[in-house]
């Protein structure tokens, strides 16, 4: 009886408001149709919220007031919002296209961009109206996206076109297609490259990362990595680059200024989502086939802990609020 009571109490704490030291990570659990909310300071999942079918992409609004989750099989975007008691709940499920996958916000959190894998376009959602208000044709099978810090440009990886699209966010139209490697997926904008801003693109099937000059709109170099790279993360100062090698269960590390390889980290099963922690001390890898977040020290490149989340987590996108402290 006591054991049963404790189990029920534990479930209640996990699914309702809980004490949080912050910052929070919002991890899509594709195998559970849920979103795990993780307190990074406590290194534990504090809540799970039901979302749509087979969630994959996630974008967290400034201040972590909301998280937007793409549900490819549900053909929708779930809106998960913080309540007055600090707990989160799904407040809307917006129908979007045929296969919403990648998702990102502008810096204000007012405009949400959703990549439709099957319809070859980006949908624009007004986050006040919670409705689709526009669409932008791009290349084939768009996936990862990144917005420039000035909210002027959107960069979209087109996996089946081997390009990235450049979208003018003033006119909401594509203005350029830049050739990259084979099957680009994750896109990261870094304002602090050694020669100015750069866009880093993980090319899944050519096993490399394209470094793109967003001003000249051309690829300037390739970084060789391991099998099936999916996402790139960069420290705030641009000094270190990390790449998830999904089929190698590893993460490649590079010097962000010289591009010299620093090593390959034996991380976890099928790492996909990847971000630098708000304090810039750790790399957080979401491990699809290991049901955890693997935490790696930025300087030593050593795994320091693993945080359990839900089933088949992906965390594809900005899974921590961009201004989290």
C-alpha positions as CSV (number, residue, x, y, z in Angstrom):
1,X,0.0,0.0,0.0
2,X,2.8,2.4,0.9
3,X,4.7,1.6,-2.3
4,X,1.5,2.2,-4.4
5,X,0.9,5.5,-2.6
6,X,4.5,6.6,-3.3
7,X,4.2,5.7,-7.0
8,X,0.9,7.7,-7.3
9,X,2.5,10.7,-5.5
10,X,5.6,10.5,-7.9
11,X,3.3,10.6,-10.9
12,X,1.4,13.6,-9.6
13,X,4.7,15.5,-9.0
14,X,5.8,14.6,-12.5
15,X,2.6,15.8,-14.2
16,X,1.7,18.9,-12.2
17,X,3.4,22.0,-11.0
18,X,6.8,21.2,-9.4
19,X,9.6,23.2,-7.8
20,X,12.0,24.2,-10.5
21,X,15.5,25.8,-10.1
22,X,15.7,26.3,-13.9
23,X,16.6,26.6,-16.7
24,X,14.3,24.2,-18.4
25,X,14.7,22.0,-21.4
26,X,11.7,20.9,-23.5
27,X,12.3,17.5,-25.1
28,X,10.0,15.9,-27.7
29,X,9.4,12.2,-26.8
30,X,8.5,10.8,-30.2
31,X,7.7,7.3,-28.8
32,X,5.3,8.7,-26.1
33,X,3.5,11.5,-27.9
34,X,4.7,13.8,-25.1
35,X,7.0,16.6,-24.2
36,X,9.4,16.1,-21.3
37,X,10.2,19.2,-19.3
38,X,13.6,18.9,-17.7
39,X,15.0,21.1,-14.9
40,X,18.7,21.3,-15.9
41,X,19.8,22.5,-12.5
42,X,18.1,19.5,-10.7
43,X,19.0,17.2,-13.6
44,X,15.6,15.6,-13.7
45,X,12.4,15.6,-15.6
46,X,9.8,17.5,-13.6
47,X,6.7,17.2,-15.9
48,X,5.5,15.4,-19.0
49,X,2.8,17.0,-21.2
50,X,0.8,15.1,-23.9
51,X,1.1,16.6,-27.3
52,X,0.3,15.4,-30.9
53,X,1.3,12.3,-32.8
54,X,5.0,11.5,-33.1
55,X,6.4,14.9,-32.0
56,X,9.8,15.8,-33.4
57,X,10.6,19.5,-33.6
58,X,10.5,22.0,-30.8
59,X,11.0,25.8,-30.4
60,X,10.9,27.4,-27.0
61,X,9.8,31.1,-26.8
62,X,11.9,33.7,-25.0
63,X,11.4,33.4,-21.3
64,X,10.1,29.8,-21.7
65,X,6.5,31.0,-21.5
66,X,5.6,28.6,-24.4
67,X,7.0,25.7,-26.4
68,X,5.8,24.9,-29.9
69,X,6.0,21.2,-30.9
70,X,5.7,19.8,-34.5
71,X,3.7,16.5,-34.8
72,X,4.6,15.0,-38.3
73,X,2.1,12.2,-38.1
74,X,-0.6,14.4,-36.5
75,X,-0.1,17.1,-39.1
76,X,-0.2,19.7,-36.4
77,X,1.8,22.0,-34.1
78,X,1.0,21.7,-30.3
79,X,1.2,24.9,-28.3
80,X,2.4,24.2,-24.7
81,X,2.1,27.1,-22.3
82,X,3.1,27.9,-18.8
83,X,0.3,28.3,-16.3
84,X,0.0,30.6,-13.3
85,X,1.1,27.8,-11.0
86,X,4.3,27.2,-13.1
87,X,3.1,24.0,-14.6
88,X,2.7,23.6,-18.4
89,X,-0.3,22.4,-20.4
90,X,-1.2,22.0,-24.1
91,X,-3.5,24.9,-25.0
92,X,-3.9,24.5,-28.7
93,X,-3.2,22.0,-31.5
94,X,-2.9,23.9,-34.8
95,X,-3.4,22.0,-38.1
96,X,-0.3,22.6,-40.3
97,X,0.3,21.1,-43.8
98,X,1.1,17.5,-44.6
99,X,4.2,16.8,-42.5
100,X,5.4,19.5,-40.2
101,X,8.9,18.8,-39.0
102,X,11.4,21.6,-38.4
103,X,10.3,24.6,-36.4
104,X,11.8,27.9,-35.3
105,X,10.8,31.3,-33.9
106,X,12.0,34.8,-34.7
107,X,13.8,36.5,-31.8
108,X,10.6,38.3,-30.5
109,X,8.6,35.0,-30.4
110,X,5.8,36.6,-32.5
111,X,6.4,34.6,-35.7
112,X,6.7,30.8,-35.8
113,X,8.1,29.1,-38.9
114,X,7.2,25.5,-39.6
115,X,8.9,23.4,-42.3
116,X,6.6,20.9,-44.1
117,X,8.6,17.9,-45.2
118,X,6.1,16.8,-47.8
119,X,4.6,20.1,-49.1
120,X,8.1,21.7,-49.7
121,X,7.1,24.9,-48.0
122,X,7.4,26.9,-44.8
123,X,4.3,27.9,-43.0
124,X,4.1,31.1,-41.0
125,X,2.1,31.0,-37.8
126,X,1.1,34.1,-35.9
127,X,1.7,33.2,-32.2
128,X,-1.0,35.6,-30.9
129,X,-3.7,34.3,-33.3
130,X,-2.4,30.7,-33.1
131,X,-3.2,30.4,-36.8
132,X,-1.3,29.9,-40.1
133,X,-1.1,33.3,-41.8
134,X,1.2,32.6,-44.8
135,X,3.4,30.1,-46.6
136,X,6.7,30.2,-48.5
137,X,7.8,27.7,-51.2
138,X,11.3,26.3,-50.6
139,X,13.3,23.3,-51.8
140,X,12.5,19.6,-51.4
141,X,11.9,18.1,-47.9
142,X,12.7,21.2,-45.8
143,X,13.8,20.3,-42.3
144,X,16.1,22.4,-40.0
145,X,15.9,26.2,-39.9
146,X,17.6,29.2,-38.4
147,X,16.7,32.9,-38.2
148,X,19.4,35.5,-38.3
149,X,19.7,37.6,-35.0
150,X,18.3,40.7,-36.7
151,X,15.2,38.8,-37.9
152,X,16.1,39.6,-41.4
153,X,16.7,36.2,-42.9
154,X,15.5,32.6,-42.5
155,X,17.8,29.7,-43.6
156,X,16.2,26.4,-44.4
157,X,17.8,23.0,-45.1
158,X,16.2,21.2,-48.0
159,X,17.2,17.6,-47.5
160,X,16.3,16.2,-50.9
161,X,17.6,19.3,-52.9
162,X,21.0,19.4,-51.3
163,X,20.6,23.1,-50.7
164,X,19.7,25.7,-48.2
165,X,17.0,28.3,-49.0
166,X,17.5,31.9,-48.0
167,X,14.1,33.5,-47.2
168,X,13.7,37.3,-46.9
169,X,11.6,37.8,-43.8
170,X,10.5,41.3,-44.8
171,X,8.9,40.1,-48.0
172,X,8.4,36.4,-47.0
173,X,9.8,35.0,-50.1
174,X,12.8,32.9,-51.1
175,X,15.7,34.9,-52.6
176,X,18.5,32.3,-53.0
177,X,19.4,28.6,-53.0
178,X,22.9,27.7,-51.8
179,X,24.3,24.3,-52.7
180,X,25.7,22.4,-49.7
181,X,26.5,18.7,-49.0
182,X,24.3,15.6,-49.4
183,X,21.0,15.6,-47.5
184,X,21.3,18.7,-45.3
185,X,19.2,18.6,-42.1
186,X,20.2,20.7,-39.1
187,X,21.0,24.5,-39.6
188,X,22.7,26.8,-37.1
189,X,23.4,30.5,-37.4
190,X,26.5,31.7,-35.7
191,X,27.2,35.5,-35.6
192,X,30.7,35.0,-34.2
193,X,32.7,33.1,-36.8
194,X,36.4,33.9,-37.4
195,X,35.5,35.8,-40.6
196,X,32.1,37.1,-39.6
197,X,28.7,35.4,-39.4
198,X,28.4,31.9,-40.7
199,X,25.7,29.3,-41.2
200,X,26.6,25.7,-40.2
201,X,24.7,22.9,-42.0
202,X,24.8,19.2,-41.0
203,X,24.8,17.1,-44.2
204,X,23.5,13.7,-43.2
205,X,24.6,11.5,-46.2
206,X,27.9,13.2,-47.1
207,X,29.1,12.9,-43.5
208,X,30.2,16.5,-43.2
209,X,29.2,20.0,-42.2
210,X,29.0,22.9,-44.6
211,X,30.2,26.3,-43.5
212,X,28.3,28.9,-45.4
213,X,29.0,32.6,-45.7
214,X,25.5,34.2,-45.4
215,X,26.7,37.5,-46.9
216,X,28.4,36.0,-50.0
217,X,25.8,33.2,-50.0
218,X,28.2,30.5,-50.7
219,X,29.8,27.5,-49.0
220,X,33.3,28.3,-47.9
221,X,34.5,24.9,-46.4
222,X,33.5,21.4,-45.3
223,X,34.2,19.8,-41.9
224,X,34.4,16.0,-42.1
225,X,32.6,14.2,-39.3
226,X,31.3,10.7,-38.6
227,X,28.2,8.8,-39.9
228,X,24.9,10.7,-40.3
229,X,25.4,14.1,-38.7
230,X,22.1,15.7,-37.9
231,X,22.6,18.9,-35.8
232,X,25.3,21.5,-35.1
233,X,25.7,23.5,-31.9
234,X,28.2,26.4,-31.3
235,X,29.2,28.1,-28.1
236,X,28.0,31.7,-27.8
237,X,31.5,33.1,-28.5
238,X,32.0,30.9,-31.6
239,X,35.0,29.1,-30.0
240,X,33.7,25.5,-30.2
241,X,31.6,23.6,-32.6
242,X,29.8,20.3,-31.8
243,X,28.0,17.9,-34.2
244,X,25.8,14.9,-33.5
245,X,26.8,11.8,-35.5
246,X,23.6,9.8,-35.2
247,X,24.6,6.5,-36.6
248,X,28.0,6.6,-34.9
249,X,26.5,7.3,-31.4
250,X,29.0,10.1,-31.1
251,X,29.6,13.9,-31.2
252,X,32.4,15.5,-33.2
253,X,34.1,18.6,-31.7
254,X,36.0,21.3,-33.5
255,X,37.8,24.5,-32.6
256,X,35.4,27.2,-33.8
257,X,38.1,29.6,-34.9
258,X,40.6,27.4,-36.7
259,X,38.2,24.5,-37.5
260,X,40.8,22.1,-36.2
261,X,39.3,18.8,-35.0
262,X,39.3,18.4,-31.2
263,X,38.1,14.9,-30.9
264,X,35.1,12.6,-31.1
265,X,33.1,11.9,-28.0
266,X,31.5,8.5,-27.4
267,X,28.1,9.9,-26.4
268,X,25.0,7.9,-26.5
269,X,22.5,6.0,-28.8
270,X,21.5,8.1,-31.8
271,X,22.1,11.6,-30.6
272,X,20.1,14.2,-32.6
273,X,19.1,17.4,-30.8
274,X,22.1,19.4,-29.6
275,X,22.5,22.7,-27.7
276,X,25.0,24.5,-25.5
277,X,23.7,25.0,-22.0
278,X,22.8,28.6,-21.0
279,X,25.9,28.9,-18.8
280,X,28.1,27.7,-21.8
281,X,29.8,25.0,-19.7
282,X,28.0,22.0,-21.2
283,X,26.8,20.4,-24.4
284,X,23.4,18.8,-24.2
285,X,22.7,16.0,-26.6
286,X,19.3,14.4,-26.9
287,X,19.6,10.7,-27.4
288,X,16.9,9.2,-29.5
289,X,17.6,5.5,-28.8
290,X,18.8,5.9,-25.2
291,X,16.0,8.0,-23.7
292,X,18.1,10.6,-22.1
293,X,20.0,13.9,-22.4
294,X,23.7,13.3,-22.3
295,X,25.6,16.2,-20.7
296,X,29.2,16.8,-21.9
297,X,31.7,19.3,-20.5
298,X,32.6,21.9,-23.2
299,X,36.2,22.1,-22.2
300,X,37.2,18.6,-21.3
301,X,34.8,16.9,-23.8
302,X,33.9,14.3,-21.1
303,X,30.4,13.0,-20.4
304,X,29.4,14.3,-17.0
305,X,25.9,13.0,-16.5
306,X,22.8,11.6,-18.2
307,X,19.3,12.8,-17.5
308,X,16.4,10.5,-18.1
309,X,13.5,11.7,-20.4
310,X,10.7,9.9,-22.2
311,X,10.5,7.4,-25.0
312,X,12.6,8.0,-28.2
313,X,13.4,11.7,-27.6
314,X,14.5,13.9,-30.5
315,X,14.7,17.5,-29.2
316,X,15.1,18.7,-32.8
317,X,15.4,22.5,-32.5
318,X,15.7,25.2,-29.9
319,X,14.7,23.1,-26.9
320,X,15.9,25.7,-24.3
321,X,14.6,29.3,-24.2
322,X,17.1,31.4,-26.1
323,X,17.4,33.8,-23.2
324,X,17.3,31.3,-20.4
325,X,19.7,32.1,-17.5
